[in-house]
Amino acid sequence: TVEVETAVVEHRAVAEAAAVSAPHPIKGQCIHVYVVLNNGFEMTADLELDIKRRVRNKIGALADPDVIHAISALPKTKSGKIMRRILTKVAQNDRYLGDTSTMADELVLQQLFTFRGF
């Protein structure tokens, strides 16, 4: 996932990214990428295609993300580490998040679950 995140962040529209694995009915597992876009950019079909193309060119077709979610902020601990465990749970449609006491801003959870339709 680090390689995918690096390729995604190299795009001029992306400020931050986190990649996680999620179940897929045919492939078994697929890649979900959560991105925070730079000011002045919004997620469009063209931008999503451009980000996927960048990953494909840098790493290969195997690493092509199946889903790209644009969000305002990534869930982070108070020390600034991305909470990939939370992102994985959201990608798996699992509402039980466990301990979130170290999360810096729990309002991010509302946006993540609103996006997923919970």
C-alpha positions in Angstrom: 0.0 0.0 0.0 2.9 2.4 0.6 3.8 2.2 -3.1 0.2 3.0 -4.1 0.0 5.9 -1.7 3.3 7.3 -3.0 2.1 7.1 -6.6 -1.3 8.8 -5.7 0.3 11.6 -3.7 2.6 12.4 -6.6 -0.5 13.6 -8.4 -0.7 17.4 -8.3 -4.3 17.3 -7.1 -3.6 15.1 -4.0 -2.4 16.4 -0.7 -2.6 13.1 1.3 -3.6 9.6 0.6 -4.1 6.3 2.4 -4.6 2.9 0.7 -6.3 -0.1 2.4 -7.4 -3.5 1.3 -11.1 -4.4 1.1 -13.1 -7.5 0.1 -14.0 -7.9 -3.5 -16.6 -10.5 -4.7 -14.5 -11.6 -7.7 -10.9 -10.8 -6.9 -11.0 -11.6 -3.2 -9.3 -8.3 -2.2 -9.1 -4.9 -3.8 -7.5 -1.5 -3.1 -9.5 1.4 -1.7 -7.7 4.7 -1.6 -8.8 7.7 0.5 -7.5 11.0 -0.7 -7.5 14.6 0.6 -7.4 16.9 -2.4 -5.4 20.1 -2.6 -7.4 23.4 -2.6 -9.0 24.1 -5.9 -9.5 20.5 -6.9 -12.7 18.4 -6.7 -13.1 14.7 -7.4 -14.4 14.1 -10.9 -14.5 11.1 -13.1 -11.6 12.5 -15.1 -9.5 13.1 -12.0 -10.2 9.6 -10.7 -9.2 8.1 -14.0 -6.0 10.3 -14.0 -5.0 9.1 -10.5 -5.7 5.5 -11.5 -3.6 5.9 -14.6 -0.7 7.3 -12.6 -0.8 4.3 -10.3 -1.0 1.9 -13.2 2.0 3.6 -15.0 4.2 3.8 -11.8 3.4 0.3 -10.4 1.4 -1.7 -12.8 -2.2 -2.9 -13.5 -2.1 -5.1 -10.4 -2.0 -2.0 -8.1 -4.8 -0.1 -9.9 -7.2 1.1 -7.1 -10.8 -0.1 -7.5 -12.2 2.8 -5.4 -11.0 6.3 -4.7 -12.8 8.2 -2.0 -12.2 12.0 -1.7 -12.6 13.2 1.9 -11.8 16.4 3.7 -9.3 14.8 6.2 -7.9 11.4 7.0 -8.5 9.9 10.5 -5.4 10.5 12.5 -4.1 10.0 16.0 -3.3 13.0 18.1 0.3 12.4 17.2 -0.6 12.6 13.4 -0.4 9.0 12.4 -3.0 7.9 9.9 -5.4 5.4 11.4 -5.5 2.8 8.6 -7.4 0.4 10.9 -10.4 2.8 10.8 -10.2 3.2 7.0 -10.1 -0.6 6.6 -13.2 -1.0 8.8 -15.0 1.6 6.7 -14.0 -0.1 3.4 -15.3 -3.4 4.8 -18.6 -1.9 5.9 -17.7 -2.7 9.5 -19.3 -0.1 11.9 -17.5 -1.6 15.0 -14.4 0.5 15.2 -13.0 -0.5 18.6 -11.0 2.1 20.6 -11.1 5.5 19.0 -9.8 7.4 22.1 -6.5 8.3 20.4 -8.2 9.9 17.4 -7.5 13.6 17.0 -10.8 14.5 15.3 -13.8 12.2 15.5 -15.8 14.3 13.2 -13.9 12.7 10.3 -15.8 9.5 11.2 -19.1 11.1 10.3 -17.9 12.0 6.9 -16.5 8.5 6.3 -19.7 6.8 7.3 -21.9 9.3 5.5 -20.0 8.6 2.3 -20.5 4.9 2.8 -24.2 5.3 3.3 -24.4 4.1 7.0 
